[in-house]
Amino acid sequence: MTLLEQLIDIDRLTAKQPMPERSRVEVINNMALTSLKQAKKDKDFSLRLWTEGINGARALHSEQRYHEALLAYEIMQSLWPGEDDIRALRELVVHW
């Protein structure tokens, strides 16, 4: 996560250096997956990263970025089964 945070401002989720939007979304998706693997999980932070990643994938119509975000969503469903805030995000997973 420390390496990824050198690329993305975690408060604004913007790139710290110039990069294509596709790359920014990829880094955010990787940050979301990394956050889900940490021993002390911060659900709110993971959801914030995931939401930014899926919205970016949808805006780009990127199959690769979409599948990265979909994987993270499936992991979140396993980590926090039955949680309303996870279930509420289901509408964002709808493929364009």
PyRosetta script that sets phi, psi and omega in degrees:
from pyrosetta import init, pose_from_sequence

init()
pose = pose_from_sequence("MTLLEQLIDIDRLTAKQPMPERSRVEVINNMALTSLKQAKKDKDFSLRLWTEGINGARALHSEQRYHEALLAYEIMQSLWPGEDDIRALRELVVHW")
pose.set_psi(1, -36.7)
pose.set_omega(1, -179.3)
pose.set_phi(2, -59.0)
pose.set_psi(2, -42.5)
pose.set_omega(2, 178.3)
pose.set_phi(3, -63.9)
pose.set_psi(3, -44.1)
pose.set_omega(3, -179.5)
pose.set_phi(4, -64.9)
pose.set_psi(4, -34.8)
pose.set_omega(4, 179.2)
pose.set_phi(5, -69.3)
pose.set_psi(5, -13.9)
pose.set_omega(5, 173.8)
pose.set_phi(6, -74.7)
pose.set_psi(6, -20.3)
pose.set_omega(6, -178.6)
pose.set_phi(7, -97.4)
pose.set_psi(7, -32.0)
pose.set_omega(7, -173.8)
pose.set_phi(8, -124.1)
pose.set_psi(8, 132.3)
pose.set_omega(8, 173.4)
pose.set_phi(9, -73.9)
pose.set_psi(9, 115.0)
pose.set_omega(9, -173.0)
pose.set_phi(10, -72.4)
pose.set_psi(10, -17.1)
pose.set_omega(10, 177.4)
pose.set_phi(11, -79.1)
pose.set_psi(11, -43.3)
pose.set_omega(11, -177.4)
pose.set_phi(12, -102.8)
pose.set_psi(12, -10.5)
pose.set_omega(12, -176.7)
pose.set_phi(13, 55.9)
pose.set_psi(13, 38.2)
pose.set_omega(13, 176.3)
pose.set_phi(14, -110.3)
pose.set_psi(14, 157.4)
pose.set_omega(14, 178.7)
pose.set_phi(15, -70.4)
pose.set_psi(15, 138.2)
pose.set_omega(15, 177.5)
pose.set_phi(16, -81.7)
pose.set_psi(16, -17.0)
pose.set_omega(16, 177.9)
pose.set_phi(17, -139.0)
pose.set_psi(17, 157.5)
pose.set_omega(17, -178.9)
pose.set_phi(18, -58.7)
pose.set_psi(18, 131.7)
pose.set_omega(18, 176.3)
pose.set_phi(19, -158.5)
pose.set_psi(19, 154.4)
pose.set_omega(19, 176.9)
pose.set_phi(20, -62.2)
pose.set_psi(20, 149.5)
pose.set_omega(20, 179.2)
pose.set_phi(21, -56.9)
pose.set_psi(21, -38.0)
pose.set_omega(21, 179.1)
pose.set_phi(22, -58.9)
pose.set_psi(22, -39.0)
pose.set_omega(22, 178.6)
pose.set_phi(23, -70.5)
pose.set_psi(23, -40.5)
pose.set_omega(23, 178.0)
pose.set_phi(24, -59.9)
pose.set_psi(24, -43.6)
pose.set_omega(24, -179.9)
pose.set_phi(25, -66.7)
pose.set_psi(25, -37.8)
pose.set_omega(25, 177.5)
pose.set_phi(26, -61.9)
pose.set_psi(26, -45.1)
pose.set_omega(26, 179.5)
pose.set_phi(27, -62.9)
pose.set_psi(27, -42.7)
pose.set_omega(27, 179.2)
pose.set_phi(28, -63.6)
pose.set_psi(28, -41.5)
pose.set_omega(28, 176.6)
pose.set_phi(29, -61.6)
pose.set_psi(29, -39.6)
pose.set_omega(29, 177.4)
pose.set_phi(30, -67.3)
pose.set_psi(30, -35.5)
pose.set_omega(30, 175.8)
pose.set_phi(31, -64.2)
pose.set_psi(31, -41.5)
pose.set_omega(31, 178.7)
pose.set_phi(32, -61.9)
pose.set_psi(32, -46.8)
pose.set_omega(32, 179.0)
pose.set_phi(33, -62.9)
pose.set_psi(33, -40.9)
pose.set_omega(33, 178.8)
pose.set_phi(34, -64.0)
pose.set_psi(34, -41.0)
pose.set_omega(34, 179.6)
pose.set_phi(35, -63.3)
pose.set_psi(35, -30.6)
pose.set_omega(35, 179.9)
pose.set_phi(36, -77.0)
pose.set_psi(36, -15.8)
pose.set_omega(36, 179.8)
pose.set_phi(37, -94.5)
pose.set_psi(37, -9.1)
pose.set_omega(37, -177.3)
pose.set_phi(38, -72.2)
pose.set_psi(38, 149.9)
pose.set_omega(38, -179.5)
pose.set_phi(39, -61.9)
pose.set_psi(39, -46.0)
pose.set_omega(39, 176.8)
pose.set_phi(40, -100.1)
pose.set_psi(40, 98.4)
pose.set_omega(40, -177.4)
pose.set_phi(41, -83.6)
pose.set_psi(41, 135.6)
pose.set_omega(41, 175.3)
pose.set_phi(42, -107.2)
pose.set_psi(42, 97.8)
pose.set_omega(42, -174.8)
pose.set_phi(43, -59.0)
pose.set_psi(43, -43.5)
pose.set_omega(43, -178.9)
pose.set_phi(44, -62.3)
pose.set_psi(44, -42.6)
pose.set_omega(44, 178.4)
pose.set_phi(45, -65.0)
pose.set_psi(45, -43.1)
pose.set_omega(45, 178.4)
pose.set_phi(46, -61.6)
pose.set_psi(46, -42.8)
pose.set_omega(46, 179.1)
pose.set_phi(47, -64.9)
pose.set_psi(47, -38.6)
pose.set_omega(47, 178.3)
pose.set_phi(48, -63.9)
pose.set_psi(48, -46.1)
pose.set_omega(48, 176.7)
pose.set_phi(49, -61.6)
pose.set_psi(49, -47.0)
pose.set_omega(49, -176.6)
pose.set_phi(50, -62.0)
pose.set_psi(50, -43.6)
pose.set_omega(50, -179.1)
pose.set_phi(51, -61.7)
pose.set_psi(51, -42.5)
pose.set_omega(51, 177.6)
pose.set_phi(52, -63.2)
pose.set_psi(52, -41.2)
pose.set_omega(52, -179.6)
pose.set_phi(53, -66.4)
pose.set_psi(53, -45.4)
pose.set_omega(53, -178.8)
pose.set_phi(54, -69.1)
pose.set_psi(54, -38.6)
pose.set_omega(54, 177.9)
pose.set_phi(55, -64.9)
pose.set_psi(55, -38.7)
pose.set_omega(55, 176.5)
pose.set_phi(56, -64.9)
pose.set_psi(56, -42.3)
pose.set_omega(56, 178.6)
pose.set_phi(57, -62.8)
pose.set_psi(57, -41.5)
pose.set_omega(57, 179.6)
pose.set_phi(58, -67.2)
pose.set_psi(58, -40.9)
pose.set_omega(58, 179.9)
pose.set_phi(59, -64.2)
pose.set_psi(59, -36.9)
pose.set_omega(59, 179.8)
pose.set_phi(60, -81.6)
pose.set_psi(60, -17.2)
pose.set_omega(60, -171.5)
pose.set_phi(61, 55.9)
pose.set_psi(61, 43.1)
pose.set_omega(61, -178.0)
pose.set_phi(62, -96.1)
pose.set_psi(62, 115.5)
pose.set_omega(62, 178.6)
pose.set_phi(63, -62.1)
pose.set_psi(63, -42.6)
pose.set_omega(63, -178.8)
pose.set_phi(64, -62.4)
pose.set_psi(64, -50.2)
pose.set_omega(64, -179.8)
pose.set_phi(65, -65.1)
pose.set_psi(65, -35.6)
pose.set_omega(65, 177.6)
pose.set_phi(66, -62.0)
pose.set_psi(66, -45.4)
pose.set_omega(66, -178.4)
pose.set_phi(67, -68.2)
pose.set_psi(67, -33.2)
pose.set_omega(67, 174.1)
pose.set_phi(68, -62.2)
pose.set_psi(68, -46.9)
pose.set_omega(68, -179.5)
pose.set_phi(69, -66.7)
pose.set_psi(69, -36.6)
pose.set_omega(69, 178.4)
pose.set_phi(70, -63.0)
pose.set_psi(70, -41.2)
pose.set_omega(70, 177.0)
pose.set_phi(71, -60.1)
pose.set_psi(71, -45.9)
pose.set_omega(71, 179.3)
pose.set_phi(72, -61.9)
pose.set_psi(72, -39.2)
pose.set_omega(72, 179.2)
pose.set_phi(73, -63.3)
pose.set_psi(73, -42.1)
pose.set_omega(73, 179.1)
pose.set_phi(74, -62.7)
pose.set_psi(74, -38.3)
pose.set_omega(74, 177.1)
pose.set_phi(75, -66.1)
pose.set_psi(75, -42.4)
pose.set_omega(75, 178.8)
pose.set_phi(76, -61.6)
pose.set_psi(76, -39.7)
pose.set_omega(76, 177.9)
pose.set_phi(77, -61.9)
pose.set_psi(77, -35.7)
pose.set_omega(77, 179.4)
pose.set_phi(78, -74.0)
pose.set_psi(78, -38.8)
pose.set_omega(78, -179.1)
pose.set_phi(79, -71.3)
pose.set_psi(79, -38.1)
pose.set_omega(79, -176.3)
pose.set_phi(80, -128.2)
pose.set_psi(80, 66.0)
pose.set_omega(80, -177.1)
pose.set_phi(81, -64.7)
pose.set_psi(81, 138.3)
pose.set_omega(81, 176.2)
pose.set_phi(82, 76.7)
pose.set_psi(82, 2.1)
pose.set_omega(82, 180.0)
pose.set_phi(83, -72.9)
pose.set_psi(83, 131.9)
pose.set_omega(83, -177.7)
pose.set_phi(84, -62.9)
pose.set_psi(84, -38.0)
pose.set_omega(84, -178.0)
pose.set_phi(85, -68.6)
pose.set_psi(85, -29.8)
pose.set_omega(85, 175.7)
pose.set_phi(86, -73.7)
pose.set_psi(86, -45.2)
pose.set_omega(86, 179.6)
pose.set_phi(87, -61.2)
pose.set_psi(87, -36.3)
pose.set_omega(87, -179.2)
pose.set_phi(88, -65.3)
pose.set_psi(88, -23.1)
pose.set_omega(88, 179.9)
pose.set_phi(89, -81.0)
pose.set_psi(89, -7.4)
pose.set_omega(89, -176.3)
pose.set_phi(90, -54.6)
pose.set_psi(90, -35.0)
pose.set_omega(90, -178.7)
pose.set_phi(91, -64.0)
pose.set_psi(91, -25.3)
pose.set_omega(91, 178.7)
pose.set_phi(92, -75.0)
pose.set_psi(92, -17.8)
pose.set_omega(92, -177.9)
pose.set_phi(93, -80.8)
pose.set_psi(93, -12.2)
pose.set_omega(93, -179.4)
pose.set_phi(94, -60.9)
pose.set_psi(94, 125.8)
pose.set_omega(94, -179.4)
pose.set_phi(95, -71.8)
pose.set_psi(95, 142.8)
pose.set_omega(95, -177.7)
pose.set_phi(96, -67.2)
pose.dump_pdb("model.pdb")
